[in-house]
Amino acid sequence: MMAAFVSVAHRRLRPACGTPSKPANVPLVVATGSRAWAQYQHASHRPLTAAAAAAFCCRAVGAFPVQRRRRAVNPNTWARRAVAAGSRATSTKIPRDAAKHRWNGLFQGAYCINLDRRPERWEFMRAQFARLGMDAERFAAVDGRSVDVHQLAELGLITDLALQRYLLPDSMKLFGFDLTAGAVGCALSHLFIWKDIVRRAHGQLDPLPFLVVEDDCAFDPAFDESTLEQRLQHVPSDWEFLFLGGQDLQHCHHLLECGNGVRRHYAGFKETTAYLVTAAGARACLEVSIPLRWQIDTHLSENDTHAIRRGGIDPKGWPVISKCDPNDMPYTVKPMSYCLWPPCVAQHRDAFATDVQICEH
């Protein structure tokens, strides 16, 4: 598969309409005109230290020139730098009183994913970050409306089945699983952030995790740094990915409780509203999410104990939804994931409609 990716990626690709001419063999996936060209010009060429396939794919998705690898030195009532590999974001720091807040001791960076055409959501998040005394960086999300999905498929970054189902009428799509324009933009945004986390943590002996939040995230009014610090003490030490909230759609999550206010993650738990992720977790996320077949939260959950028993994930198969069996409940192992429950965050659906699903949950 890797050889096929390289073969496709080195073809001469026609630039998107409005994109300045550029050298051959430089795939530009996100068709956003001069802005995308600026991303290419400023993109860092430092290779990932993750698995080769994940590293190559993310470099291609991020509008990177394909090069020979160098040696890698009821919660609904709750209302350092921009990622060069993704959209060129304006980093907006929120003032922090260091004497009162210790967020830097819990995580080393916070990303907030926000579309350029959603300024009201960024203001909503800014107000929360100011209240929390948290430094956060705005990541200008990939707009799925401007992504050439056919080119993603040609590069091998989404599967043929995913493309076929992407082109179906909304009424025929599998809710919560099939890719939509918003789901593609959401997935690519998270992929770019995971890639940047791997880069930022490179060379650190014991790197702190990173916080990632989406722009419709409403923090619990009681949430603060001391609350998070206390709750982290109950999370098993092998965690790589920690959901701060989400939806238990299969209502089986209680079967996976493994500590005070902590549950293992499983396929019935959805959303990426807010989470903590380690560098190892970011690598794992890249490896399980490329090529894209379904919405990103499905990729984050399908590598579970039952999948291991079946011999792995069928790349051409449909999502497998296991039955809720108290004696044999599957849970996610790649990335090794846990959830805080009760949650610390929730999607603010009363104020913001979904950009990912064909309709609201």
N, C-alpha and C positions, 0 to 999 in steps of 0.2 A: 504493500500500500504506500509505503514511504516513497519508493521509486516512482510510483504513478503520480504522487503529489508533485515530485520534483519535475517530472516530465511535463505535466500540465502547466506548472507554474512558470516554466522557462519559455513558454510560447509567447510570441509577441501579441499583446492584448491591446485592443483599440481603446483609447482613453474615453472616459465618459464625456458626454456633451458638456462643453464649457470648460474642460480641463486642459491646461496648456500642454503642449507636446512635451514628451519626456523620453528618456532612453528606453530602448527595448528591454524586455525581461524584467520590468518593474510593474507587477500587478497592482492596480489601485482599486481596491474593492469598494470602498465607501465613496460613492459618486457624489461628492459635495463640491465640485468645481474648484475654485481657487483655494478654498479653505483646505480641501484634501491635499492639494498640491503643496501647500505650506506644511502640512503634516509630514509629507514625504521628505521635504527639504530639511526639516528639523528633527526627524526621527533618529533615535539612538540606534546604532547598529550593534550594540553589545549583545552577544548571544545569551539565551536562557540557559540555565544549568538544569532544567527539567529534562524529561525524556525527550529524545530526538524528535519524535513525531509531533508531540505537543509544542515543542519549541518552534519547529518549522511552520506549523499551521498558524500559530499565533503571530509569527513574524509576517506571514502572508496576509492574514486578516488585518494587521495593523498597517497596511500599505508600506511595508518594508521591502526594499530590494531583496530578491532571493539571492543569497550569497553562499559560498562554501563556508561551512561552520569553522570558526576559529576555535582554538582550544579555550575552553571555559575557565579562566582563572576563577364581662361582656365588654371585650376590649374595643369594639367599634365605637364606643362613646368617647374614646380618647382622641379627643381630637389630635508636602513639600513641593508640592510641585504638581503641575498639571501632568496628566499621563501623556507622554510624547507618543506612545504607541497608539493611543486612541485619539479622541478629539482634543484639540488644543484648548484646555480649559483655563479660565482666569482664576488663579488661586486666591480665594478670599479668606483671610484669617479672621477668626472671631477673638476679640480680646479675652484674655484669661487671667484671673487673679491666682498666681502661682501659690500664694500662701494658703488659699482655701481649697484649691482643686488639685487633684493628683492624677488626672487622666493619663498623663505621660507614663505613669508607673504601671498602668493597666494595658495600654496599647500605644504603639509608637506613631500612629497616623490614622486619620479618619477621612474617608472619601464620602462625598454626597453626590449621588448620580442625579443629574438634572438636565432636561432638554432645554436648549436655548429658547424654544418657543413656549416654555413654561416658567416665566419669571415669577409668577405669583407663588409657585410652589417653592422656589428658592427663598423667597422672602419668608414664607412659612417656616422653612427649616432654619433660616438665619435667626429668627426669633427664638426658636427652641435652643439652638446652639449657644446663643447669648445667655439664655436663662441657665443653661447647664455649665457655663463657663468652659466650653469645649472648643478647642481649635479644630476646624474642619476645612477641608478643601473641596471646592465645587469641581466636580468632574463633568464636563459638558458631554452628555450622553450621546451615543450614536443614534441618529434619527433613522428608524427603520424605513421611513418613507423614501429615503434617499439612498438606500442600499440596493445594489444590483444583485438580486438574489440568484439570477441565472449564472452570474459570474462566480458567486460563492459556490454554486454547485459544480461549475467547471473546474474550479480549483480544488474540489474535494472537501470543502469546508462544511457543506451540508450534503446529506445523502440524496440520491435520486428520489427515494420515496418521500423524503421531507419536502423536496421541491414540488413533486406531484401534488401532495396534500396541501402545500402552501397555496397552490393555484386553484384549489377547490373553492366553490362559493362558501361563504361563512356558514350557511345553513347545513352544509355537509361536513364541516370540520368537527373533530373530536375536541370538545370543550376542555380546556386546561392542558391539552397535550400538543395539538397541532400548532405549527408555527404560524404566526401572523406577522405583519410588518412591525408592530410594536414588540412582539416577542423576539424577533430577530435583533432589533436595536437593543433591547434589554440584555439579551445573551451576549452580544458583542461587547457591550459596555462592561459587563462583569468580567468577560475574558480579558479585556485590556487591563482592567484593574488587577486581576490575578497575576498577569504577566508583570506588571509594574511592582507588585509586592515581591515577587521572586527576585526581581532586579534589585530592589531596595534592601532586601534582607541578605543579599549575596555577601559573603565574607564575615557576617556577624556570627559570633560563636553561639549565642543564645538569644535570637531575635524575639522581641515582643510581638504579639499579634497585631493585626490591623482591624479597624472598624470600618464596615461598609454599610451605608444606609441609602435607601431610595427616598425620593423627594416627597413621598406621600406618607412618610413615617411619622406617627404621633407617639412620642415618648410618654410613658406613664407619668403623671404628675409627681409621683413619689420617687421616680427614678433619679439617682444621682451617683457620684463616683463611689461613695461608701456602700450603697446598695449593690452596685455591680461587683465591687471588691468582695463583699460578703458572699454573694451568690456564686462567684467563681471558685470559692473555696470548696464548694460541694461538687464541682464538675470533675469527673475522672481525669487523671493526669495525661491520658493518651489522646485527649481531644485535639482535633485539627480544625474543626468547623463547629461553631456554636451559634445556633439560631437564637436571637433574642425575642422572637415572636413568630407567629404564623397561624395557619388554620389547620385544625385537625379534621379533615374532611371525612375520614372513615370512622372517626370516633373510637379509635382503638389505642390512642396514645397512652392512656393510663396503664396499659399492659406493659409498657416499656420503662416504667419509673425505675431509676437506678440510683437515686440519691435525693436528698432534701431539695425539692424544687427543680430537679433535673430529670429529663427523660431522654432515652435514645431516640434517634431520628429514624423515620420509616417512610415508605412511599406515600402513605396517606396524609403526610404533613406537608403543606404547600406554602409557597411564598418565599421571597428573598428580601423582605422589607428591611431587615437589619440583622447583621451577623458579625461575629468576630471570626477571623481566619488567620491561621499561622502560615508561615512560609511553606512548610510541608503540605499544609492543607491547600494552599493556592496551587502548588504543583499538581496535587491530586485532582483538583477541580479542572485544571487544564486537560489532564490526561483522560478524564471520563467524559468531557464535554465536546471533544472534537473527534470526528465530525458531528455537527449538530443534526439530531434526528427529531427531537421534540423540544418543548419549552425547557428552559434552563433548569428549573427546579426538578424536573423529571430526571435529568442527567445526574443531578446531585443526590438522588435517592435510590436509583435503580441498582447500584452496586451494593447489594445487601447480602445477608447470610444465605438466603435462598438462591440468589444468583450464583454464589460460589458453589453451592450444592449442585446446581444445574450445569456447572462447567463454564460459567461466565455469561456475558450479555450477548445476545444474538444481534449483530449490527443491522440485520435486515428484518428483525422481528418487531412485534408490537410491544408496548409497555405491558409488563406483567404485574397485575394487581393481586397480591396475595390475600388470602382470607385471614380474618382476625382469629387466630388460634392462640388462646392463652398459654398452651403448652409448647407452641412452636412459632412464636411471633418473630418475623424477620426484622432486622434493623440494619441501617446503613453502616458499611465498614470502609468505604472509600469515596470521599474522605471520611475519616472516623468522626462521626457527627453526633452532637447532642443538642438538646433544646432546653431553654429555660421555661419552666411552667409552674405557676402562672407567668405569662409573658411580660416583658418589659416594654414592648412596643406593639402597635397595631397599625394597619393601613387606615388612613383617614378617609374612608369612603364617602362620608357625608359631604365632604368638600371637594374631593377630587375623583373624577371618573377614571376607570382603568385605561391605560394605553396599551395593554398587553392582550387582554382577553377580548373575544368577540362581543361579550356583554359582561356585566358585573356578576360576581359570585352571588 
